[in-house]
Every structure is written in structure tokens, then in C-alpha cells.
Amino acid sequence: MKNSYCTVCPGKCIWSVHHNMKYKFVIEMKREKRTYENLEKTV
């Protein structure tokens, strides 16, 4: 939280909007190794 605003949720809501919800946002970083050929296939 920064200046009473959420830094995790997509909407950057003020804290009172979802401070007592039944769920929470979790940021998960994943590292992938791709080749140039694989990148061309996805585009």
C-alpha cells in the first residue's frame, strides 16, 4: 500500500474498497526461457 492506495490490485483502489474481502491478490513472477523461433510462432 502506498499513500492509502493499493499497489497490488489492477484498479489501484483506495484501501477502504477491499480491505475486508474474502480473497487477496498475490503477485507471482515466473521466468521463461524462449528461443527466437518460439517467439515468432506466438506472434
C-alpha positions in Angstrom: 0.0 0.0 0.0 1.2 3.5 -0.8 -0.5 6.7 0.1 -3.6 4.8 1.2 -3.9 3.2 -2.3 -3.4 -0.5 -3.1 -0.3 -1.3 -5.2 -1.3 -4.9 -6.0 -4.8 -4.8 -7.4 -5.3 -3.9 -11.1 -7.5 -0.9 -10.2 -5.2 0.7 -7.7 -8.1 1.2 -5.4 -8.1 3.1 -2.1 -7.7 0.8 0.9 -11.3 1.0 2.1 -12.7 -0.5 -1.2 -11.4 -4.1 -0.5 -9.8 -4.1 2.9 -12.0 -6.8 4.3 -12.6 -9.1 1.3 -12.6 -12.9 1.4 -9.7 -13.0 -1.1 -6.4 -11.4 -1.7 -4.2 -10.6 -4.7 -0.9 -12.4 -5.0 1.7 -11.4 -7.4 3.6 -14.3 -8.9 6.7 -13.8 -11.0 7.6 -16.6 -13.5 10.7 -16.8 -15.5 10.5 -18.4 -19.0 13.3 -19.1 -21.4 12.2 -18.8 -25.0 14.0 -19.1 -28.3 13.6 -16.7 -31.2 11.7 -19.4 -33.2 9.2 -19.9 -30.4 8.6 -16.1 -30.2 7.9 -16.0 -33.9 5.3 -18.7 -33.6 3.4 -16.9 -30.8 3.1 -13.6 -32.8 
